[in-house]
């Protein structure tokens, strides 16, 4: 705990090592930079290794923190063990895990098919990343945090792991030219993330490891205007979220500012789930 428990130092991450999966994605890019800006050394993990490496170079040049990029398929157990071993070997430990990687499949047309036509193969592909990957990474990193006697794990969930989608907002809605919806596989996987978070929070509490989930609301990322307007009309704050608005929540959960917070699902959704 910082000596200045009532000042800005409570959010300081200097000397801490943060591992972020899905680290070069839309949300991951801003969060990795946010962690670095508060002093953390960062391991950026992504299935797109080149993107992770390039982002690491950019962050290191901007903030001066030691930053590495690593390619990893979080649904592959051997990949995960090799990745975590590399991070530990490079930094000596892992203090913060942002378990953020998620899949919406490589084929949007299949991903957005109606429930009645959704394939079991794709269902399992989504689960393999969104929940199996969470399990594998939390398990591997958790072992290191147990040895350290301390750690903070933050797992990305979704409003649709808390409440069901409002199907009305999808009328006329598109993303990158495709008609969109929220598939049951995505909602189910994100509900499982919250369940896993609560389990691990109580399971590892006596090991000094805090485990919380972050539930973002809808974030602007290429949806058409119809969707944005529909979403905004359904949100008390009257708009979609911005990527930067998730950064503060992650810093809070990663830092000593949340030292008495575990098993919590922090919802950052403009009030969406309040209605």
Secondary structure, DSSP 8 states (H G I E B T S, - for coil): --S-TTSGGGG--TT-EEEEETTTSHHHHHHHHHHHHTT-EEEEEESSHHHHHHHHHHHHHHH---EEEEE--TT-HHHHHHHHHHHHHHHS---EEEE------S-HHHHTS-GGG--HHHHHHHHIIIIIHHHHHHHHHHHHHHHHT-EEEEEE--GGGTS---GGGGTT-EETTEE----HHHHHHHHHHHHHHHHHHHHSGGGTEEEEEEEE--B-SSB-HHHHHHHHHTSTTSS-B-GGGGHHHHHHHHSGGGTT--S-EEEESTTGGG-
